[in-house]
């Protein structure tokens, strides 16, 4: 379908280029695109871009993910395992995609703020990341890891320092 002479896929790509909250990849949902983009920016040492990306879309997914995380805690549900997991466990992890995406995005934001030297904001972002304790991220080497666990480790040196 054409819209003013522009195809839908081209329009989606253009929108995604200007809006980090919208995925142009039909196989990658919007929240996953947002989290992956923030991690890619962090990996490219573009720390401010990673922070800006997370901030741009956090209000879309953060509150809902926080409520899902709270519900899991309130029901005493166990968080998914880390490391190599069975296909069944993988499906359960993937069903929590919103918690996973928000957890990963917060990890990228916290680590970026830390690298930028904003220790006060980094501590706050690490705290948000730690709260998302059931979020899991896929490592291309073949296992799941916990952004919250890494955030808990990374924040330790900052806890006894003044802002």
N, CA, C and O of each residue as an XYZ file, in Angstrom:
652
protein
N       0.839     -1.178      0.000
C       0.000      0.000      0.000
C       0.881      1.237      0.000
O       1.884      1.303      0.711
N       0.496      2.205     -0.798
C       1.238      3.458     -0.855
C       0.477      4.548     -0.125
O      -0.748      4.637     -0.203
N       1.215      5.358      0.570
C       0.643      6.492      1.281
C       1.417      7.710      0.840
O       2.576      7.884      1.217
N       0.790      8.554      0.047
C       1.458      9.743     -0.505
C       2.727      9.363     -1.252
O       3.727     10.076     -1.170
N       2.701      8.262     -1.973
C       3.849      7.855     -2.757
C       4.939      7.148     -1.967
O       6.003      6.862     -2.516
N       4.703      6.861     -0.697
C       5.706      6.191      0.135
C       5.143      4.843      0.570
O       4.018      4.772      1.065
N       5.914      3.778      0.391
C       5.442      2.457      0.786
C       5.409      2.339      2.306
O       6.128      3.051      3.007
N       4.576      1.441      2.809
C       4.468      1.226      4.258
C       5.815      0.826      4.872
O       6.190      1.383      5.903
N       6.564     -0.127      4.273
C       7.861     -0.468      4.871
C       8.823      0.716      4.918
O       9.545      0.893      5.899
N       8.834      1.526      3.861
C       9.722      2.696      3.855
C       9.289      3.690      4.920
O      10.127      4.288      5.596
N       7.985      3.867      5.071
C       7.467      4.772      6.098
C       7.839      4.260      7.487
O       8.227      5.044      8.353
N       7.725      2.965      7.702
C       8.085      2.379      8.999
C       9.568      2.575      9.286
O       9.944      2.896     10.413
N      10.419      2.385      8.269
C      11.863      2.589      8.461
C      12.171      4.039      8.806
O      12.977      4.314      9.695
N      11.522      4.969      8.097
C      11.747      6.391      8.374
C      11.300      6.749      9.779
O      11.983      7.493     10.483
N      10.147      6.218     10.191
C       9.637      6.501     11.526
C      10.575      5.929     12.582
O      10.852      6.588     13.585
N      11.065      4.712     12.368
C      11.972      4.095     13.334
C      13.279      4.861     13.431
O      13.884      4.928     14.501
N      13.717      5.439     12.324
C      14.964      6.204     12.348
C      14.823      7.452     13.204
O      15.803      7.909     13.792
N      13.631      8.004     13.283
C      13.423      9.218     14.071
C      12.755      8.939     15.407
O      12.758      9.802     16.285
N      12.189      7.767     15.579
C      11.482      7.429     16.806
C      11.998      6.094     17.333
O      11.674      5.051     16.767
N      12.788      6.100     18.399
C      13.342      4.848     18.910
C      12.287      3.928     19.511
O      12.592      2.790     19.869
N      11.055      4.405     19.626
C       9.975      3.605     20.203
C       9.258      2.747     19.164
O       8.341      1.999     19.504
N       9.669      2.849     17.902
C       8.986      2.142     16.821
C       9.995      1.280     16.066
O      11.031      1.764     15.611
N       9.673      0.010     15.944
C      10.540     -0.922     15.225
C      10.195     -0.936     13.745
O       9.023     -0.932     13.369
N      11.223     -0.953     12.913
C      11.000     -1.112     11.474
C      11.171     -2.566     11.058
O      10.974     -2.907      9.892
N      11.535     -3.417     12.000
C      11.750     -4.840     11.744
C      10.499     -5.606     12.170
O      10.183     -5.655     13.359
N       9.784     -6.204     11.213
C       8.546     -6.901     11.571
C       8.759     -8.077     12.528
O       7.809     -8.517     13.176
N       9.975     -8.588     12.628
C      10.231     -9.704     13.540
C      10.650     -9.235     14.935
O      10.876    -10.059     15.822
N      10.756     -7.922     15.133
C      11.198     -7.375     16.412
C      10.168     -6.356     16.890
O       9.953     -5.331     16.243
N       9.541     -6.638     18.011
C       8.536     -5.731     18.549
C       9.137     -4.389     18.939
O      10.355     -4.235     19.021
N       8.264     -3.431     19.176
C       8.715     -2.075     19.484
C       9.560     -2.006     20.753
O      10.608     -1.362     20.760
N       9.117     -2.662     21.826
C       9.887     -2.580     23.074
C      11.230     -3.294     22.948
O      12.222     -2.854     23.529
N      11.267     -4.384     22.198
C      12.542     -5.080     21.983
C      13.482     -4.214     21.149
O      14.675     -4.127     21.439
N      12.945     -3.579     20.121
C      13.753     -2.674     19.289
C      14.376     -1.580     20.151
O      15.565     -1.287     20.031
N      13.575     -0.985     21.012
C      14.020      0.086     21.903
C      15.173     -0.387     22.795
O      16.191      0.295     22.917
N      15.005     -1.553     23.413
C      16.047     -2.075     24.303
C      17.317     -2.417     23.530
O      18.419     -2.081     23.962
N      17.165     -3.079     22.394
C      18.323     -3.457     21.582
C      19.054     -2.214     21.080
O      20.285     -2.177     21.080
N      18.311     -1.206     20.656
C      18.935      0.032     20.194
C      19.766      0.666     21.309
O      20.891      1.105     21.067
N      19.231      0.718     22.511
C      19.973      1.296     23.641
C      21.246      0.501     23.923
O      22.291      1.090     24.202
N      21.172     -0.817     23.855
C      22.358     -1.653     24.084
C      23.376     -1.443     22.968
O      24.575     -1.360     23.234
N      22.916     -1.356     21.733
C      23.837     -1.105     20.615
C      24.530      0.243     20.778
O      25.724      0.360     20.505
N      23.800      1.250     21.215
C      24.403      2.568     21.435
C      25.424      2.501     22.569
O      26.498      3.096     22.470
N      25.100      1.787     23.636
C      26.048      1.603     24.737
C      27.311      0.904     24.223
O      28.425      1.334     24.520
N      27.135     -0.166     23.459
C      28.278     -0.921     22.931
C      29.132     -0.073     21.999
O      30.343     -0.276     21.908
N      28.509      0.877     21.308
C      29.232      1.774     20.399
C      29.836      2.975     21.138
O      30.370      3.892     20.515
N      29.743      2.958     22.468
C      30.272      4.025     23.334
C      29.522      5.345     23.165
O      30.029      6.402     23.541
N      28.327      5.284     22.605
C      27.485      6.470     22.453
C      26.535      6.517     23.649
O      25.329      6.306     23.520
N      27.112      6.796     24.805
C      26.394      6.693     26.067
C      25.217      7.659     26.172
O      24.151      7.287     26.664
N      25.402      8.885     25.717
C      24.297      9.840     25.819
C      23.134      9.413     24.938
O      21.975      9.573     25.321
N      23.429      8.875     23.768
C      22.358      8.390     22.890
C      21.599      7.244     23.554
O      20.375      7.165     23.441
N      22.315      6.356     24.245
C      21.652      5.246     24.940
C      20.711      5.774     26.019
O      19.577      5.311     26.142
N      21.183      6.739     26.796
C      20.341      7.340     27.844
C      19.121      8.005     27.214
O      17.998      7.831     27.688
N      19.343      8.762     26.152
C      18.242      9.464     25.487
C      17.219      8.484     24.911
O      16.014      8.725     24.980
N      17.699      7.387     24.347
C      16.801      6.374     23.792
C      15.925      5.786     24.886
O      14.709      5.679     24.723
N      16.536      5.405     25.999
C      15.749      4.819     27.090
C      14.742      5.839     27.615
O      13.575      5.511     27.831
N      15.190      7.057     27.818
C      14.286      8.093     28.330
C      13.129      8.381     27.376
O      12.016      8.673     27.814
N      13.393      8.300     26.077
C      12.367      8.628     25.080
C      11.162      7.694     25.146
O      10.041      8.106     24.847
N      11.384      6.450     25.531
C      10.312      5.454     25.452
C       9.943      4.826     26.787
O       8.999      4.039     26.853
N      10.661      5.153     27.842
C      10.436      4.477     29.121
C       8.984      4.577     29.583
O       8.431      3.602     30.091
N       8.368      5.725     29.417
C       6.987      5.893     29.883
C       5.995      4.999     29.144
O       4.897      4.753     29.643
N       6.365      4.514     27.971
C       5.484      3.603     27.222
C       5.444      2.221     27.848
O       4.386      1.595     27.906
N       6.596      1.735     28.320
C       6.672      0.343     28.761
C       7.102      0.163     30.210
O       6.793     -0.863     30.817
N       7.796      1.121     30.768
C       8.308      0.983     32.129
C       7.248      0.726     33.179
O       7.380     -0.220     33.955
N       6.184      1.546     33.232
C       5.170      1.322     34.270
C       4.497     -0.054     34.175
O       4.296     -0.715     35.194
N       4.153     -0.481     32.975
C       3.508     -1.792     32.820
C       4.457     -2.915     33.221
O       4.045     -3.873     33.875
N       5.715     -2.802     32.834
C       6.695     -3.824     33.218
C       6.881     -3.836     34.733
O       6.995     -4.901     35.340
N       6.913     -2.660     35.336
C       7.032     -2.579     36.791
C       5.859     -3.243     37.487
O       6.040     -3.914     38.503
N       4.659     -3.063     36.954
C       3.478     -3.711     37.531
C       3.551     -5.231     37.366
O       3.174     -5.975     38.272
N       4.034     -5.686     36.215
C       4.196     -7.129     36.015
C       5.216     -7.693     36.996
O       5.010     -8.762     37.572
N       6.320     -6.966     37.184
C       7.348     -7.414     38.121
C       6.775     -7.469     39.535
O       7.002     -8.439     40.258
N       6.038     -6.441     39.932
C       5.427     -6.393     41.261
C       4.469     -7.564     41.455
O       4.463     -8.197     42.510
N       3.661     -7.851     40.439
C       2.717     -8.968     40.524
C       3.453    -10.290     40.715
O       3.003    -11.149     41.473
N       4.575    -10.454     40.035
C       5.365    -11.681     40.210
C       5.874    -11.782     41.643
O       5.814    -12.849     42.254
N       6.377    -10.668     42.179
C       6.845    -10.661     43.570
C       5.692    -10.946     44.528
O       5.831    -11.752     45.448
N       4.555    -10.287     44.314
C       3.402    -10.450     45.206
C       2.888    -11.884     45.220
O       2.399    -12.356     46.246
N       2.993    -12.577     44.098
C       2.541    -13.970     44.006
C       3.659    -14.959     44.339
O       3.491    -16.170     44.196
N       4.796    -14.430     44.785
C       5.963    -15.265     45.126
C       6.390    -16.165     43.976
O       6.833    -17.294     44.191
N       6.253    -15.655     42.747
C       6.697    -16.422     41.583
C       8.210    -16.346     41.481
O       8.812    -15.297     41.712
N       8.803    -17.451     41.139
C      10.250    -17.487     40.931
C      10.608    -16.804     39.630
O       9.887    -16.889     38.636
N      11.727    -16.131     39.661
C      12.252    -15.550     38.424
C      12.828    -16.665     37.568
O      13.264    -17.688     38.095
N      12.836    -16.480     36.265
C      13.421    -17.496     35.385
C      14.908    -17.702     35.677
O      15.589    -16.815     36.193
N      15.380    -18.879     35.337
C      16.796    -19.196     35.519
C      17.647    -18.400     34.535
O      17.159    -17.896     33.524
N      18.914    -18.307     34.858
C      19.892    -17.743     33.933
C      20.753    -18.892     33.424
O      20.667    -20.013     33.925
N      21.571    -18.610     32.440
C      22.417    -19.640     31.850
C      21.696    -20.324     30.703
O      20.758    -19.777     30.123
N      22.149    -21.531     30.386
C      21.495    -22.316     29.337
C      20.211    -22.881     29.919
O      20.188    -23.369     31.049
N      19.142    -22.811     29.134
C      17.843    -23.276     29.615
C      17.190    -24.175     28.572
O      17.560    -24.166     27.398
N      16.215    -24.946     29.027
C      15.461    -25.825     28.130
C      14.560    -24.992     27.215
O      14.356    -23.799     27.437
N      14.032    -25.645     26.190
C      13.105    -24.954     25.281
C      11.872    -24.470     26.042
O      11.356    -23.384     25.781
N      11.416    -25.277     26.971
C      10.237    -24.898     27.770
C      10.538    -23.656     28.607
O       9.735    -22.724     28.657
N      11.686    -23.649     29.257
C      12.070    -22.485     30.071
C      12.260    -21.257     29.184
O      11.918    -20.142     29.577
N      12.800    -21.464     28.005
C      13.003    -20.348     27.074
C      11.668    -19.710     26.693
O      11.560    -18.486     26.615
N      10.655    -20.541     26.456
C       9.334    -20.006     26.126
C       8.773    -19.188     27.285
O       8.148    -18.151     27.065
N       8.991    -19.646     28.510
C       8.518    -18.893     29.676
C       9.249    -17.557     29.785
O       8.640    -16.530     30.081
N      10.541    -17.580     29.546
C      11.317    -16.332     29.585
C      10.796    -15.374     28.521
O      10.564    -14.198     28.799
N      10.616    -15.870     27.322
C      10.171    -15.019     26.220
C       8.754    -14.490     26.433
O       8.405    -13.439     25.896
N       7.938    -15.197     27.205
C       6.587    -14.714     27.506
C       6.632    -13.450     28.365
O       5.686    -12.662     28.358
N       7.711    -13.256     29.094
C       7.897    -12.057     29.920
C       8.658    -10.980     29.147
O       9.494    -10.276     29.713
N       8.367    -10.857     27.865
C       9.157     -9.971     27.009
C       9.197     -8.532     27.509
O      10.228     -7.873     27.375
N       8.118     -8.028     28.075
C       8.116     -6.628     28.496
C       9.073     -6.402     29.667
O       9.824     -5.426     29.681
N       9.043     -7.298     30.638
C       9.990     -7.204     31.759
C      11.414     -7.335     31.225
O      12.306     -6.599     31.648
N      11.628     -8.262     30.305
C      12.963     -8.456     29.731
C      13.445     -7.195     29.018
O      14.577     -6.755     29.222
N      12.592     -6.623     28.191
C      12.981     -5.447     27.407
C      13.263     -4.247     28.299
O      14.257     -3.549     28.102
N      12.405     -4.003     29.272
C      12.604     -2.861     30.167
C      13.844     -3.073     31.024
O      14.614     -2.139     31.245
N      14.039     -4.281     31.501
C      15.228     -4.591     32.295
C      16.502     -4.320     31.498
O      17.441     -3.710     32.009
N      16.529     -4.769     30.263
C      17.709     -4.577     29.421
C      17.926     -3.102     29.093
O      19.060     -2.623     29.107
N      16.853     -2.388     28.801
C      16.979     -0.956     28.514
C      17.508     -0.207     29.735
O      18.368      0.664     29.604
N      16.999     -0.540     30.920
C      17.481      0.118     32.142
C      18.947     -0.209     32.405
O      19.694      0.631     32.907
N      19.354     -1.423     32.068
C      20.768     -1.802     32.208
C      21.631     -0.892     31.331
O      22.651     -0.369     31.780
N      21.207     -0.709     30.067
C      21.977      0.147     29.150
C      22.022      1.581     29.659
O      23.058      2.240     29.566
N      20.920      2.065     30.192
C      20.877      3.433     30.715
C      21.787      3.578     31.931
O      22.575      4.520     32.007
N      21.684      2.659     32.873
C      22.493      2.744     34.093
C      23.983      2.673     33.776
O      24.770      3.476     34.278
N      24.361      1.719     32.949
C      25.776      1.577     32.592
C      26.266      2.813     31.852
O      27.398      3.252     32.056
N      25.418      3.378     30.993
C      25.795      4.579     30.238
C      25.974      5.774     31.161
O      26.953      6.510     31.039
N      25.046      5.971     32.076
C      25.175      7.084     33.026
C      26.433      6.933     33.869
O      27.110      7.917     34.169
N      26.741      5.708     34.246
C      27.959      5.434     35.011
C      29.184      5.836     34.190
O      30.086      6.503     34.699
N      29.213      5.432     32.930
C      30.349      5.771     32.058
C      30.437      7.268     31.789
O      31.527      7.803     31.592
N      29.283      7.946     31.781
C      29.277      9.399     31.590
C      29.720     10.142     32.848
O      29.960     11.348     32.813
N      29.827      9.414     33.957
C      30.290     10.024     35.199
C      29.197     10.636     36.055
O      29.497     11.283     37.058
N      27.938     10.448     35.686
C      26.834     10.980     36.490
C      26.448      9.919     37.518
O      25.502      9.156     37.323
N      27.194      9.890     38.608
C      27.052      8.823     39.596
C      25.687      8.832     40.277
O      25.133      7.769     40.557
N      25.134     10.019     40.550
C      23.827     10.086     41.218
C      22.742      9.490     40.327
O      21.968      8.642     40.771
N      22.683      9.931     39.073
C      21.683      9.381     38.157
C      21.958      7.910     37.857
O      21.025      7.130     37.668
N      23.229      7.531     37.814
C      23.569      6.124     37.590
C      23.027      5.268     38.732
O      22.448      4.209     38.490
N      23.211      5.721     39.982
C      22.682      4.962     41.131
C      21.164      4.803     41.019
O      20.627      3.726     41.277
N      20.482      5.875     40.636
C      19.024      5.798     40.486
C      18.635      4.790     39.405
O      17.733      3.977     39.602
N      19.316      4.849     38.273
C      19.006      3.931     37.170
C      19.363      2.492     37.534
O      18.631      1.564     37.190
N      20.485      2.305     38.230
C      20.818      0.952     38.699
C      19.713      0.431     39.614
O      19.347     -0.742     39.540
N      19.179      1.299     40.475
C      18.097      0.887     41.368
C      16.864      0.444     40.601
O      16.242     -0.558     40.952
N      16.505      1.183     39.553
C      15.369      0.787     38.715
C      15.644     -0.556     38.052
O      14.766     -1.415     37.976
N      16.854     -0.726     37.580
C      17.244     -1.967     36.910
C      17.174     -3.148     37.876
O      16.664     -4.212     37.523
N      17.682     -2.965     39.084
C      17.676     -4.040     40.087
C      16.240     -4.453     40.413
O      15.966     -5.634     40.626
N      15.330     -3.489     40.451
C      13.927     -3.804     40.740
C      13.366     -4.796     39.723
O      12.539     -5.638     40.072
N      13.803     -4.703     38.486
C      13.301     -5.583     37.424
C      14.028     -6.929     37.478
O      14.606     -7.379     36.488
N      13.989     -7.551     38.637
C      14.813     -8.728     38.928
C      14.494     -9.951     38.079
O      15.345    -10.830     37.941
N      13.313    -10.035     37.516
C      12.964    -11.213     36.719
C      13.232    -11.035     35.226
O      12.969    -11.943     34.438
N      13.747     -9.885     34.836
C      14.093     -9.673     33.437
C      15.297    -10.517     33.044
O      16.228    -10.695     33.829
N      15.269    -11.024     31.840
C      16.377    -11.814     31.311
C      16.747    -11.288     29.929
O      15.902    -10.792     29.184
N      18.023    -11.410     29.614
C      18.521    -10.984     28.306
C      19.268    -12.153     27.676
O      19.966    -12.904     28.356
N      19.110    -12.287     26.390
C      19.748    -13.370     25.646
C      21.144    -12.947     25.232
O      21.330    -11.878     24.651
N      22.113    -13.775     25.529
C      23.471    -13.565     25.050
C      23.630    -14.405     23.787
O      23.318    -15.596     23.804
N      24.108    -13.814     22.694
C      24.256    -14.577     21.450
C      25.156    -15.806     21.586
O      25.156    -16.669     20.709
N      25.914    -15.893     22.663
C      26.757    -17.076     22.874
C      25.936    -18.273     23.353
O      26.456    -19.385     23.446
N      24.653    -18.048     23.658
C      23.785    -19.188     23.933
C      23.222    -19.308     25.330
O      22.887    -20.415     25.752
N      23.102    -18.222     26.065
C      22.521    -18.317     27.403
C      21.810    -17.024     27.776
O      21.970    -15.988     27.131
N      21.028    -17.121     28.832
C      20.338    -15.943     29.370
C      21.104    -15.404     30.567
O      21.683    -16.163     31.344
N      21.098    -14.100     30.703
C      21.721    -13.449     31.852
C      20.726    -12.463     32.445
O      19.718    -12.122     31.827
N      21.032    -12.014     33.654
C      20.143    -11.124     34.383
C      20.691     -9.703     34.400
O      21.690     -9.444     35.071
N      20.061     -8.774     33.677
C      20.495     -7.379     33.764
C      20.445     -6.859     35.204
O      21.321     -6.098     35.616
N      19.429     -7.265     35.968
C      19.302     -6.799     37.355
C      20.485     -7.259     38.202
O      20.994     -6.498     39.025
N      20.920     -8.493     38.004
C      22.061     -8.994     38.770
C      23.321     -8.208     38.426
O      24.096     -7.859     39.316
N      23.529     -7.928     37.149
C      24.696     -7.144     36.763
C      24.598     -5.729     37.325
O      25.597     -5.176     37.786
N      23.407     -5.142     37.291
C      23.229     -3.793     37.858
C      23.542     -3.791     39.353
O      24.160     -2.854     39.857
N      23.117     -4.834     40.060
C      23.393     -4.919     41.501
C      24.897     -4.973     41.761
O      25.380     -4.404     42.740
N      25.625     -5.647     40.900
C      27.086     -5.712     41.052
C      27.738     -4.384     40.675
O      28.648     -3.921     41.361
N      27.276     -3.774     39.589
C      27.886     -2.531     39.102
C      27.659     -1.353     40.041
O      28.497     -0.454     40.113
N      26.543     -1.342     40.759
C      26.222     -0.200     41.628
C      27.029     -0.222     42.923
O      27.161      0.814     43.576
N      27.560     -1.356     43.304
C      28.250     -1.472     44.596
C      29.308     -0.397     44.828
O      29.306      0.216     45.896
N      30.205     -0.139     43.887
C      31.216      0.900     44.136
C      30.626      2.302     44.307
O      31.276      3.180     44.875
N      29.418      2.514     43.827
C      28.798      3.841     43.909
C      28.029      4.059     45.207
O      27.730      5.199     45.562
N      27.709      2.997     45.909
C      26.838      3.125     47.069
C      27.468      3.862     48.238
O      26.759      4.507     49.009
N      28.754      3.784     48.383
C      29.414      4.439     49.510
C      30.039      5.769     49.133
O      30.790      6.352     49.914
N      29.729      6.251     47.934
C      30.284      7.528     47.478
C      29.234      8.617     47.559
O      28.037      8.342     47.490
N      29.674      9.827     47.703
C      28.771     10.979     47.644
C      28.449     11.257     46.189
O      29.218     10.881     45.303
N      27.312     11.918     45.923
C      26.945     12.208     44.528
C      27.913     13.099     43.820
O      27.717     13.415     42.647
